[in-house]
Structures are given as C-alpha cells and as structure tokens.
Amino acid sequence: MYLRWAEKSGFSIQIIEKSIGEEAGIKSTTILIEGKYAFGYLRTEKGVHRLVRLSPYDAAHRRHTSFVQVEVLPEVTAEDPQIEIKPDDIQIDVYKSSGAGGQNVQKNATAVRIRHISTGITVSCQNERSLVQNRENALKVLRGRLYEKKIEEQEKEIAKLRGEYQKAEWGSQIRSYVLHPYQLVKDHRTGFEKGNAQAVLDGDIDEFIEAYLKN
C-alpha cells in the first residue's frame, strides 16, 4: 500500500530491510521514502492497522484478523547535533544475509545489525550487497528511532505536567481494513471511511491523510 502510494506521489523509494515470516508473508520491513513533505504526510499513518480478510494461508479459507504496527521515523543526518552516536554507544554485528536459496544467498557477510547499548534499540539492514551501505542505512534508521524516542519522552513529560497521558498500546488500532464479509476501510480517529478497500490497499490513502490533517 505504501509503496504504491509513494509511486503515485512521485516519491523515491528504497527498501532498506525485509524479514520474511516464519510461515508466510512478511514479518517486518523498513522502507526509505524521500520527497517533499513525505514525513509530514506519512506521520499520520503511525499506529496499529487492523486487517480482516479470508486468509490465503488457511486451507479452510476462514476469516482472519491481523494487526500491523506502522512506525514513521524522520531521516536524521549524521551532522544533527540533537542526535549524536559515538562508537562506544553501539554494538555492531555482521552476518550473512538470508535469501530464498540458490544464487540469492550471500556468500559474504554483508548484513548489519546495530544495537544502541543504553536504550536497547536494535536495527538491522541486509538489503544491499555492500557492507558499508548496509551499515550506513542501519545507522540512518537508528538515528531516526533515537530522535523519535527523544520526542516521545518530551511529549510524555508535557502530558504528565498536564495530568493527561494515554499510552499508544498494541490493539488500539487507528484504522481497520475489512475485506470480508463486506469491503470497508475506516479510520477510527477521524471517522472517515471508504468502501473500496482494494483501492486503498493499492495506495489510495490521500483522503485518509487529508482527513487526519484537517481534523
């Protein structure tokens, strides 16, 4: 959905990391989307998304409910004084990229996993064939997550001073995508809904973004 939305919006796209699920599908993925106001638009998508469908992975073809957590992080440059990562602050592991087999399996260890020691934040990147490029991409994601963590801590402190704070917990979905027994996509924050669920999954999410920004 987001790849197709980015293509329609004329943004550049780079898949930084993708982990395949143990049984089927994708377990997690990290995508770099670059373009004018890309972060401002996509920040409205942060949260839990709920999908209801007839599962293609169920032999009995029963209805299943799935949840996806969407994180949206800004790209923070290495020169940003707010986020400084020193060599002693991180632990870097290098390993062989996983593949589908045959020629797709990397013979050399080029995948990178970086752990920020004090916060425990861990990021990985294995999409590029270059160890240097994977390391740089992983550091980009780490800087973004550290920046987001800093902003969240500031917001929590402000909320405590105001006497109000509500946790963004798993299950408190911002949007539901129902493909069976009827088609409907509804944003629970704004109440905006659309009957053509397939079009939304094909990247038609501009009206949801606009509804949230105007709310």
ZICOR-V551054 format. One record per pair of residues at least 6 apart in sequence whose ideal C-beta (glycine too) atoms are under 8 Angstrom apart, sorted by the first residue. I is the first residue (numbers start at 1). J is the second residue. Records with the same first field share a line. If there is no record, write none. Layout:
I = J ; J
This chain:
1 = 200 ; 201 ; 202 ; 203 ; 205
2 = 31 ; 33 ; 42 ; 45 ; 203
3 = 13 ; 31 ; 203
4 = 202 ; 203
5 = 203 ; 204 ; 205 ; 206
6 = 12 ; 13 ; 31 ; 33 ; 35 ; 38 ; 203
7 = 13 ; 203
8 = 203
9 = 35 ; 38 ; 41
10 = 35
11 = 33 ; 34 ; 35 ; 38
12 = 33 ; 34 ; 35
13 = 31 ; 32 ; 33
14 = 31 ; 32 ; 34
15 = 29 ; 30 ; 31 ; 32 ; 127
16 = 30 ; 31 ; 32 ; 125 ; 127 ; 137 ; 138 ; 140 ; 141
17 = 28 ; 29 ; 30 ; 123 ; 124 ; 125 ; 126 ; 127 ; 137 ; 141
18 = 26 ; 28 ; 29 ; 30 ; 127
19 = 26 ; 27 ; 28 ; 29
20 = 26 ; 27 ; 98
21 = 27
23 = 57
24 = 57
25 = 57
30 = 123 ; 125 ; 141
32 = 75 ; 137 ; 140
33 = 42
34 = 75
39 = 72 ; 74 ; 75
41 = 209
42 = 72
43 = 72
44 = 208 ; 209 ; 212 ; 213
45 = 70 ; 72 ; 174 ; 205 ; 209
46 = 70 ; 71 ; 72 ; 174
47 = 69 ; 70 ; 168 ; 172 ; 173 ; 174 ; 175
48 = 67 ; 68 ; 69 ; 70 ; 170 ; 171 ; 172 ; 173 ; 174
49 = 67 ; 68 ; 69 ; 70 ; 173 ; 174 ; 175 ; 176 ; 177
50 = 65 ; 66 ; 67 ; 173 ; 175 ; 176 ; 177
51 = 65 ; 66 ; 67 ; 68 ; 176 ; 177 ; 179
52 = 63 ; 64 ; 65 ; 176 ; 177 ; 178 ; 179 ; 180
53 = 63 ; 64 ; 66 ; 177 ; 178 ; 179 ; 180
54 = 61 ; 62 ; 63 ; 64 ; 179 ; 180
55 = 61 ; 62 ; 63 ; 64
58 = 64
63 = 180 ; 181
67 = 170 ; 171 ; 173
69 = 170
71 = 145 ; 148
73 = 141 ; 144 ; 145 ; 147 ; 148
74 = 144 ; 147 ; 148
75 = 140 ; 143 ; 144
76 = 82 ; 83 ; 140 ; 143 ; 144 ; 146 ; 147
77 = 143
78 = 139 ; 143
80 = 143 ; 147
82 = 147 ; 150
83 = 143 ; 146 ; 147 ; 150
85 = 116 ; 139 ; 142 ; 143 ; 146
89 = 116 ; 117 ; 118
90 = 114 ; 115 ; 116 ; 117 ; 142
91 = 114 ; 115 ; 117
92 = 112 ; 113 ; 114 ; 115 ; 135
93 = 112 ; 113 ; 114 ; 115
94 = 109 ; 110 ; 111 ; 112 ; 113 ; 131
95 = 109 ; 111 ; 113
96 = 105 ; 106 ; 107 ; 108 ; 109 ; 110 ; 111
97 = 105 ; 106 ; 110 ; 111 ; 126
98 = 105 ; 111 ; 126
99 = 105 ; 106
106 = 129
108 = 131
109 = 131
110 = 126 ; 128 ; 129 ; 130 ; 131 ; 134
111 = 124 ; 125 ; 126 ; 134
112 = 124 ; 125 ; 126 ; 131 ; 134 ; 135 ; 138
113 = 122 ; 123 ; 124 ; 138
114 = 122 ; 123 ; 124 ; 135 ; 138 ; 139 ; 142
115 = 121 ; 122
116 = 122 ; 142 ; 146
119 = 146 ; 149
121 = 142 ; 145 ; 146 ; 149
123 = 138 ; 141 ; 142 ; 145
124 = 138
125 = 134 ; 135 ; 137 ; 138 ; 141
126 = 134
127 = 134 ; 137
128 = 134 ; 137
156 = 165
159 = 165 ; 166
173 = 188
174 = 187 ; 188 ; 189
175 = 185 ; 186 ; 187 ; 188 ; 189 ; 208
176 = 184 ; 185 ; 186 ; 188
177 = 185 ; 197 ; 200 ; 201
178 = 184 ; 185 ; 186 ; 197
179 = 197 ; 198
183 = 195 ; 196 ; 197 ; 198
184 = 193 ; 194 ; 195 ; 197
185 = 193 ; 194 ; 197 ; 200 ; 208
186 = 192 ; 193
187 = 193 ; 208 ; 211 ; 212
189 = 212 ; 215
190 = 208 ; 211 ; 212 ; 215
192 = 207 ; 208 ; 211
194 = 200 ; 204 ; 207 ; 208
196 = 204
200 = 208
